[in-house]
Amino acid sequence: MNDMKRYLLANRKTPEKVRALAVACGVSRIYLTQIGAGHGKASGVLARKLDDETNGEIRRSSLREDIFGPVDA
């Protein structure tokens, strides 16, 4: 399970938090759910923004291992 999916599941009862994250990153909430479900792929820039906005809760390497390297265990 990627960090995005884990974040969405942890915040399913607080959709305003997910919406605020989407706004801060310049994307829609729906796009974040698509990434979490594996139906979309975050760009390197978006992966970095998500990492920064969540203080590492959504790690950039979890979303784009091809760019940022493997996720540390």
LINQUIUR-V584549 format. One record per residue. N is the residue number from 1. RES is the residue in one letter. SS is DSSP state (2 for helix, 1 for strand, 0 for the rest). PHI is phi in radians with two decimals (NA if undefined). PSI is psi in whole degrees, 0 to 359 (* if undefined). Layout:
N_RES_SS_PHI_PSI ; N_RES_SS_PHI_PSI
This chain:
1_M_0_NA_128 ; 2_N_0_-1.35_163 ; 3_D_2_-1.07_328 ; 4_M_2_-1.12_314 ; 5_K_2_-1.10_317 ; 6_R_2_-1.05_317 ; 7_Y_2_-1.10_315 ; 8_L_2_-1.11_318 ; 9_L_2_-1.15_319 ; 10_A_2_-1.17_334 ; 11_N_0_-1.95_22 ; 12_R_0_-1.13_337 ; 13_K_0_-1.61_358 ; 14_T_0_-2.24_69 ; 15_P_2_-1.06_336 ; 16_E_2_-1.14_330 ; 17_K_2_-1.20_318 ; 18_V_2_-1.17_319 ; 19_R_2_-1.09_318 ; 20_A_2_-1.12_322 ; 21_L_2_-1.11_316 ; 22_A_2_-1.05_315 ; 23_V_2_-1.08_315 ; 24_A_2_-1.08_330 ; 25_C_2_-1.67_355 ; 26_G_0_1.35_28 ; 27_V_0_-2.29_175 ; 28_S_0_-1.54_158 ; 29_R_2_-1.08_322 ; 30_I_2_-1.07_319 ; 31_Y_2_-1.11_321 ; 32_L_2_-1.09_320 ; 33_T_2_-1.18_326 ; 34_Q_2_-1.14_319 ; 35_I_2_-1.11_315 ; 36_G_2_-1.06_325 ; 37_A_2_-1.46_353 ; 38_G_0_1.51_12 ; 39_H_0_-1.68_358 ; 40_G_0_-2.53_163 ; 41_K_0_-2.24_128 ; 42_A_0_-1.23_141 ; 43_S_0_-1.22_168 ; 44_G_2_-1.05_320 ; 45_V_2_-1.13_315 ; 46_L_2_-1.14_318 ; 47_A_2_-1.03_319 ; 48_R_2_-1.15_317 ; 49_K_2_-1.09_317 ; 50_L_2_-1.09_318 ; 51_D_2_-1.07_312 ; 52_D_2_-1.14_314 ; 53_E_2_-1.17_332 ; 54_T_0_-1.80_11 ; 55_N_0_0.92_42 ; 56_G_0_1.51_0 ; 57_E_0_-1.13_323 ; 58_I_0_-1.89_103 ; 59_R_0_-1.37_135 ; 60_R_2_-1.01_323 ; 61_S_2_-1.22_338 ; 62_S_2_-1.22_329 ; 63_L_2_-1.59_325 ; 64_R_0_-2.41_71 ; 65_E_2_-1.07_330 ; 66_D_2_-1.14_335 ; 67_I_2_-1.74_315 ; 68_F_2_-1.79_2 ; 69_G_0_1.55_174 ; 70_P_0_-1.17_155 ; 71_V_0_-1.25_131 ; 72_D_0_-1.23_138 ; 73_A_0_-1.24_*
